[in-house]
Amino acid sequence: MKTLLCHITPDDGLPARLDAILSLAQKYGAHILACHITPPLVSYMPYAQAYRLSDAVSKSVADEMEEKAIKVRQTFEEHWPEAGPPYEWLERTGQPPEVLADLAINADMTVVGLSAPDEDTGEREEPMLAGDITMASGLPVLVLPDGAEAPLGKKPALIAWDRSPEAAHAVRQALPMLQSAPEVVVVEFGDDAPDDLPSAGFAAFLARHGLTVDTVRLTPSETVAADILAVAHDREAELIVMGAYGHARLQEMIFGGATRELLQQTNLPLLLCH
């Protein structure tokens, strides 16, 4: 991985996220595309109000957004070591999924943050942003929850395997990271005998790439994400790799799904790919 596109957002988790991004850049010798995105003015208020704003008010709001953008860049540059990996600062206006999807074709991977759950509700703010970017780009997205350490190959990695094209694509995109891991745990759901599991041939494929592989079979349940996270924590994994939205996106939005549940529950980095 030689180019990482990183979504830089002004939230409380930014300093720790920058530490993780710096560690990844140093490990892989990567060039950083640091992108801050200012939403269009209409994102801050209903369309009708936005178009009735006076020039003075519009300029005031625009000046405020520009000031915020300047502060975000200052935070990044103050945190980034002078002799650190090379980076480019990209200032854009638009909706993050569309902007990042457009830029992602110039990178090996897109790195985005994931806010901490609300203390009262336990829900995350905009957890689906990472999913939206994954869907819009079709390219690998590394999701870093607030407080999570960078996956640097010091601990096992876990693959959520369902034999889908999305999962296969995610694994191939993740190979540079998986090859650094001391062990790769393949988790799948089924009641078949071990030798009949779809992962049998897949584990052999991974082994030929030099990976140490173990397979865990789980009985299907209604809490797939919780089951995956339980195995990940039991194995002290530092990364979960999975295909995103193997089912119809609309169906997942209405009824939920493993991707949505993991984005809501995880405290470990996720590598998603659609």
Summary of the structure (lengths in Angstrom):
residues: 274
radius of gyration: 19.8
end to end distance: 18.6
largest distance: 70.5
contacts: 885
relative contact order: 0.15
helix: 44%
strand: 20%
